[in-house]
Amino acid sequence: MLKQVSSEDPQDDWYFRTRAMNAPYEINVDTDTADPSRLTIFVNYRVTDYRDRFIGVTGIGLSVHSVAALIASYQNRYGREIYLTDREGNVTLRGPGFEGSQRLRERHGMGQIATTILATPSASVSYEGRDGRRVYVNSRLIPEFDWYLIVQQAQSSAETRVLGALLINIAVALAIAAVVTAIGWFSVRNYQAGLEAMAGTDTLTGCTTRRVFEAIFTQALKNALRNDVPLSLLAIDVDRFKQINDQYGHAAGDLVLFTLTDIFRAHLRDNDTVCRWGGDEFLILLGDCTLENAMKVADAIRLDVAGHTIRAADQTIDCTISVGAAQYVRGEELPSLIARADRAMYTAKREGRDQVVNA
């Protein structure tokens, strides 16, 4: 552990600010704690679990050193003055040879046009310089950083010819910066999606896990009520699974669960959900499906399982399943629906296993 954040430490404000915000991420320009002399663009991203509960903050730091070097290169090549300011007109980034006040309104000739620059996303204005030459100023707001890019040039026929090329180059540089920022944001977002997928998928069978099944059921129930269609649930348990583990080993038991899951999916539609509820028990949520049709699906799965021989190394394993089926009753909660399907499944076990019983 390198450091523990504290609400009393001003350098840790970024963490508590990100934790409290509603937006998924923020772009913050700040000094690097490892090197206070270095200005860095931080993309701070809130990481949440599947239920949108806050877990922590992850971030990517992009040094603006390369931007400063680019500004210096343009200034040397074209003889223009380039710098960036914040919304208040304070200079945040500048090239070498920058002179005068660090506040836009206090710079020579800029006082009368500063309000125009800071009040609009882009502006093209001019003022009279100390030597009597007209100085042309172009500004553009960079919304990702909340900064204004300002390019100014004293009147010159030679410089006028290359002004278009300069602006094109700056536009390309800004586009590249935007792409880098977008790549960083998408990388973090994909990492978040990967974490959610890992939390919501059973590693052995690829089924939905118990922790996210409730959310899936809630959405399926909303669709069923909105479209006035039935919703059914199957509770499936592998018969004598403990004996399979004891006789053939746990690796063979895992192979049985993996194989049965494939059999289940072969009989389901894309909008149906298979959940590994625990151990060798599975739940299957069937949208737009009556109890009668759910019984037919369950019996087809049961027959397929009973007729399938699983090969583990040099051994063969035959297994059966017991299934309980229940249809959602309006106003019923998920625990009640699962309990009814479970009771039907245990009835199937008591009556000899390898059968389907409805609730």
C-alpha positions, 0 to 999 in steps of 0.5 A: 500500500503506497498511500491511504487517501484522507478527506483532510488532505487537499491532494486527495480531493479528487477521490472524494469529489469523484466518489460523490459525483453522479457522472461516470467520470471527470477530466481533472487538470492538476499537478502530479503528486509524484512531481508537483512541477508537472501538470497532468490531465487526469481522467477519474472514473467511478467504478461500481458493481452490478447494482451501481454501488460505489467500489472505488476510483480508477484513473489515467494520467496524461502528462501535458508535457507533450502539448507544451512541446508542441506549442513551443514547436509551433511558436518557433516555426510560425512566430505566433504566440500560443497559450491556453487559459481556464474559464476565468482567463488565467493562463494554464499552459504556455510556450517559451518566451511568454511575457506579461500578465498571467491573467487574460484581462490584464494583458496588453490589448486583451482587456477589451476583447477578453470578455468576448473570448471567455463568453463564446466557444470560439472567437476571432477578434483583434486589437492594436499592438504596442507597435501600432500593428494589428494583432489577430486573435483566434480562440476555441474552447476545448470542452474536455479540459474546460480550457480556451486555446488562444493563438495570436499573431501580429499583422504580417503578409508572410505570416498570413499565408501560413495561418491556415496551415497553422490552424489545420495543424492545431486542429489535428493536434486537438483531434489526436488529444481527443482520440487519446482521451476517448481511448482512455475512457473506453479502456476504463469503461471496458475494464468496468464491463469486464469486471461486471461480466466476471461478477455476473457469470459462473466461471464453470458453466457460463450461466448467470450467477445468483447475485444478478438473477434478481435484476434479470428477473425484475426486467423480465417481469416488467416486460411480461406485465407491459406486454401482458404475457406469462412468465414461468420458472423451472427449478432443476436439480441433478439426481444423486450428484453427490454420488457422482462426485464420490464415485468419479471425482469432482472433475467429472462432476464439473464436466457433468454440470458443464455438459448439462448446461449445454443441453439446457441451452439447446432447448431455450430461446435467446431471451430465456435465462439459465442461472446456476443457483447453487451447487447442482441446482439451476433455475431457468427463467422462461419469458412469454411462456405458460406453465403448460409450455414450460412443462413441455420444455422441462420434459424435453430437457429431462429426456435429453439429459437421461439419454445423454452419456457423458464421457469422463476420461475412460469412464461413462456417466449417466445422470438424470434430473428432477424438475419443478415448474411454476408460473408467475402469479400477479403480485408475487415476489421472486422468493415466493416463485422460486419456493413454489418451483423448489417444492415441486422439484423436491416432490419430483425427487420424492416420487422417484426422480427423473420427472417434472412436477408443476406447482 
